[in-house]
Amino acid sequence: MANQEDKFKKVISHAKEYGYVFQSSEIYDGLSAVYDYAQNGAELKNNIKQYWWKAMVQLHDNIVGIDSAIFMHPTVWKASGHVDAFNDPLIDNKDSKKRYRADVLIEDYCAKLENKIDKEINKAAKRFGDAFNKEEFVTTNARVLGYQEKIDTILSRMGKSLENEDLADVKSLIEELDIVCPVSGSKNWTDVKQFNLMFGTKLGASADSAMDLYLRPETAQGIFVNFLNVQKTGRMKIPFGIAQIGKAFRNEIVARQFIFRQREFEQMEMQFFVRPGTQKEWYEAWKQNRIKWHLSLGMGEDNYRFHDHDKLAHYADAAADIEFKFPFGFKELEGIHSRTDFDLSSHEKHSGKKLQYFDHEINESYVPYVVETSIGLDRMFLAVFSNSLVEEELENGSTRTVLKLPAVLAPTKAAILPLVKKDGLPDVAKEIIEDLKWDFKVIYDEKDAVGRRYRRQDANGTPFCITVDHQTLEDKTVTIRHRDTMEQKRVAIADLKSIINAEVSMKEWLKKI
Ligand code: ATP
């Protein structure tokens, strides 16, 4: 655990030191759970957006993208169910005065049981060596089965109580499990209450005519209210999808864990409209499609898992999360939800406008069903960034810090370094930059010894360092050094573009899906 915490602290400080993420309004001591993306962070974030947009919108001829406004008519949030049901159960500890999400306290308790299971598995794996069969072990070992049964019982009881709004039982569960406040160590809890997560604001100048608005808590509703406009003007035929990337706002009860849970964040969502009755197939298909997108980045299959929901949201008939192994354990990165016709039907009712599709194949009009994929851009950023940060032992006994970002996402693709600041080497380096900058983000660096510059670029996640030396003046070749292997090769300046392109082009990466 201490190790995990250390790793997470390193991630946060590295993000600051290398210009990825800063706390918002830092000179005023910051604003809780709000962050700014710095010069490198903005590039990484943009690259993630493009990687998603290319895969989801441009590579599908039946998916289009929009960009709807953050402000929406207030009735939208009544229709979507957010006014009445977008709540989190909160509980306070009377001694520490700290506020928690009741469901998170219970989930954290279960995560501890999961850690115990992992320990049993590791112990057994050591004991049995090559003969160890994990599948068999977890399905037969009495201790593991005991822990698993306990987890299942707790989560299913919590799911049912939350669904039935039985908040007293959620409190009883916390008491029965002897869950204590991590700060005060006491079990002196208040009752569990519901808390609405939407931020309210006002539109209009005078107090009596002002209209109550909400900052959108998700981007999806901007898609639903535009469903018919897009279908008609784009002449879209079902099945088809509408995607968008944009800001969302939630007044989270507890916002810790850096950019994992913020009050202002970005979502990348796609709503796929299908014929009623086919939603299960599409739900499965999108689960597979999305996990393949994640795996295409090469961040390790073991770092992902699906988690099927026990407690379904008010709009869903099936839902799963893609969880990622963050430095603080497996947590939700993306949600895939089969939303039925809940949203469109509800907007029909509240707006009085028909939101139906005439399906020529079956000669019928209907309200389409929807399968949604919804990923948090900031969580994706954190997944990529934290997974890429490694400390490597080198053969000579020293260590190097490397940010092994997938090259396609790296903010800077290559650094061009003149070996020395004289003899015309900087001029050649700058000429190379002039040529490469049209295709890739590249930077120039002449400060410090070349070894230190390499380390700096390693820590910054730059896949290539290109060094211009005296031989370059004679034969127009340079050394290109690879971040991950540290291998150096002499290559012609004329070949640089294709060498870099082979490793960073989106096409090469997305073809793996
Ligand atoms: P959680 O259970 O972690 O609060 P959620 O189930 O409420 O998340 P959704 O409503 O399904 O999340 O939103 C879709 C995605 O948006 C999530 O998978 C997550 O990546 C992202 N997201 C949600 N809330 C936040 C937040 N406060 N900060 C950053 N990203 C968020």
Residues whose N, C-alpha, C, O or C-beta is under 5 A from the ligand:
A	BS01	ATP	R250 E252 I259 F260 R261 Q262 F265 Q267 E332 L333 E334 G335 S374 I375 G376 D378 R379
